[in-house]
Amino acid sequence: MLQKSGCAYIFNASTGNRQAELLPTDPFHGASFGGALDIRGDMLVVGSPFDQPNGEATKGAGSVYVFAASTTGEPTQILKG
């Protein structure tokens, strides 16, 4: 993993045990993946405010990753925008 690309963790609210570690599918140095989070129903939205989509140095671009919750394993990334 690239340094400072970031990650996010999912914890069990009852036990406090870590259930999953979310990583960007395309890590970028300094992207700050996990810099913002939101949960809506069974979807988790993870912000990556300093990501540079397609490796282009676009000032202030950033990215959002959408994950679908899973009761049987790791959440699945379904979208990056």
TILUM-315011 format. One record per residue (C-alpha): residue number from 1; chain; x, y, z. Coordinates in steps of 0.02 Angstrom, whole numbers, m for minus. Example, Ala and Ser with C-alpha at 12.3 -4.5 7.8 and 13.67 -1.06 7.14 Angstrom:
1, A, 615, m225, 390
2, A, 684, m53, 357
! end
This chain:
1, A, 0, 0, 0
2, A, 59, 174, m38
3, A, 104, 283, 108
4, A, m37, 399, 163
5, A, m161, 330, 36
6, A, m276, 289, 183
7, A, m397, 155, 240
8, A, m560, 137, 336
9, A, m614, 7, 465
10, A, m782, m70, 506
11, A, m811, m120, 688
12, A, m948, m223, 768
13, A, m1048, m102, 875
14, A, m1088, m235, 1005
15, A, m916, m313, 1030
16, A, m798, m177, 970
17, A, m708, m306, 864
18, A, m641, m251, 695
19, A, m739, m336, 557
20, A, m662, m266, 398
21, A, m527, m154, 329
22, A, m573, m55, 174
23, A, m437, m2, 53
24, A, m446, 93, m109
25, A, m436, m16, m264
26, A, m317, 108, m342
27, A, m214, 184, m200
28, A, m136, 354, m230
29, A, m2, 430, m117
30, A, m80, 560, m3
31, A, m260, 529, m62
32, A, m327, 517, 118
33, A, m448, 376, 81
34, A, m565, 370, 231
35, A, m556, 557, 258
36, A, m747, 562, 259
37, A, m876, 425, 286
38, A, m1064, 405, 274
39, A, m1179, 256, 296
40, A, m1348, 247, 209
41, A, m1443, 85, 233
42, A, m1327, m54, 173
43, A, m1210, 65, 80
44, A, m1050, 142, 146
45, A, m979, 295, 58
46, A, m794, 330, 85
47, A, m717, 495, 34
48, A, m541, 514, m32
49, A, m524, 704, m39
50, A, m350, 713, m112
51, A, m365, 572, m238
52, A, m313, 612, m415
53, A, m428, 513, m531
54, A, m337, 433, m676
55, A, m173, 492, m600
56, A, m204, 668, m663
57, A, m153, 815, m555
58, A, m325, 898, m552
59, A, m330, 1022, m409
60, A, m468, 980, m285
61, A, m533, 829, m382
62, A, m548, 695, m248
63, A, m649, 535, m263
64, A, m792, 444, m179
65, A, m798, 255, m160
66, A, m964, 164, m130
67, A, m964, m5, m43
68, A, m1110, m126, m22
69, A, m1125, m208, 149
70, A, m1112, m396, 163
71, A, m1170, m507, 303
72, A, m1055, m648, 247
73, A, m889, m561, 221
74, A, m800, m403, 167
75, A, m900, m259, 94
76, A, m888, m248, m96
77, A, m838, m90, m187
78, A, m974, m56, m316
79, A, m931, 119, m377
80, A, m795, 250, m383
81, A, m837, 425, m438
! end
